[in-house]
Amino acid sequence: LQREIETVNVFLREYEEGSSDWLWSIYGDGIVRSASPRMLSVMRLNLEQVQNYRLQDLLTTETDTDNRPTGDLASFFLGRLSFRDHLVRYQTNDEIKWFALTGHPIADRKGTIVGFRGIGRDVTKTHTAAKEIKFLAHHDSLTGLLNRRSFIETADKLCADGHPFALALIDLDSFKTVNDSFGHHVGDSLLRSVAARIRHQIRPFDIAARLGGDEFAVIIRDADETLGHAIADRLVASLSERFETAGISLMPGASLGISASPSQGNDTVRLLMLADLALYKAKEAGKGTARVFAKWMEEEHRVQMTKEADLLNAIENGQIVVAYQPIVDIATGQVVSGEALVRWQHPTRGTIMPGEFIPIAERNDLIERLGELVLRIACRDAASWSSPIQVNVNVSPRQLKSGRFPQILTEALEESQLPPQRLGLEVTETLLLDSTGKMLQQLQSFRDLGIKLVLDDFGSGYSSLSYLHKIDVDGIKLDADFLKKLPDRKVAAIYRMVATLAADLNIYVVAEGIEDPAQLEWLKKNGIQFGQGYLLGRPELSPPTRKIEYLMR
């Protein structure tokens, strides 16, 4: 028998030496009886140290698993129950390890349970990898916040359980500008900083998520409208402060929209939609603010969707037409160009002016489709005019930022056979203010083709003159509000200064909004070469012409 025991021990030693598993045994009270050298090495202890502890005191059952354990080591030992691959955690001074233990009761000759023996193995690598995979499945890899799927699952559960909460959507106001100006590495760093501020501003039991891009969401638990709004205001204030990230100082700002459950809905999809409507209203109010959903927003949205559908139908079915307002040489009376102005010929409402439908188009990609249509029509019309004058087309920021505009522009010129020198693109100061270096290069490339670049509404911004240094333009159009203030001494001085500056820079000047003969006479005397306004000609669907009586005196 002794020889058999020795043989078994040899086999066990050889097994352990060639295996990643290790052996252990305990007395009935849980005190460690024996531990193989591999076990001691993994635990960084010697046998004397181990034998001072109960095994269940050294190793803690791991509860952070998908399949919750049916008990811990102490309950297995107390119940004299076998167990297999039971996950336990072992804490050393500088790290945490995870082991998988399998154990069976040991009985004496009388059948009395006198202890346990079993095997164990170090599963730290596989368990850590599994935890990381699980984390990534539920969290955003960049910020560590919940991802969209997990956020929606959490909100669904709160809705199902009937718990009150506020749902807030957060959108950074100028994240795209940060990305375009400094690169994605700075953008990513900013998003991580934003996530950290959101965590800091909400309570430990509230829930934050990154839904995608620069869109974040927060669930404010047990919140009525007042508490939800208070936390939302705090979030907006915090996110509007300066960020120092990647060595760069940034102030992207944020807007926020809030909905509440169950008072405004008990369905996550609906709550997200309502919060999004409130978010849009926050942005519409000037950004950097928070708005709580109100019923009128939903009704307004329904009306808006109907209008968008009508406008899309108009674009696709020939209801969009282009009128042309003349731009006239004040000294000679000659029409030098015509500005293309879009109109909607509605089958039942008649002519709808752009002030009513352009804001609708700007809410989505309809502005790009509308702008493309106007450009193509204007090029085609201008190519058919008997007089080879210039046609000016307004270009929206969204068109230029879409990436497709250069191709559309090329196609419009090629299809119409309009020489590039006869096309002018009117851009606003706001567009230049938000322009990246890449966009400014794109505008310059249009000029290189011979296309004229015209700065519209000059003087309406805060740094108009800086744009003349920032990018070469062929013409500037003075904002109509200036003309209304003539003969104010300061306004008159500005006009004369701009006329002199433009002449030195070889830039032509157009005075917009001429409606009174006295205005026209003043402009003539003070060196403004070109004019546009109802006095000189209203927008017409025919080629641009001028009113002779005010120009030939």
Secondary structure, 3 states (H helix, E strand, C coil): CHHHHHHHHHHHHHHHHCCCEEEEEEECCCEEEEECHHHHHHHCCCHHHHCCCEHHHHCEECCCCCCCCCCCHHHHHHHCCCEEEEEEEEECCCCEEEEEEEEEEEECCCCCEEEEEEEEEECHHHHHHHHHHHHHHHECCCCCCECHHHHHHHHHHHHHHCCCEEEEEEEECCHHHHHHHHCHHHHHHHHHHHHHHHHHHCCCCCEEEEEECCEEEEEEECCCHHHHHHHHHHHHHHHCCCEEECCEEECCCEEEEEEEECCCCCCHHHHHHHHHHHHHHHHHCCCCCEEECCHHHHHHHHHHHHHHHHHHHHHHCCCEEEEEEEEEECCCCCEEEEEEEEEEEECCCEEECHHHHHHHHHCCCHHHHHHHHHHHHHHHHHHHCCCCCEEEEECCHHHHHCCCHHHHHHHHHHHHCCCHHHEEEEEEHHHHHCCCHHHHHHHHHHHHCCCEEEEEEECCCCCHHHHHHHCCCCEEEECHHHHHCCCCHHHHHHHHHHHHHHHHCCCEEEECCCCCHHHHHHHHHCCCCEECCCCCCCCECCCCCCCHHHCCC
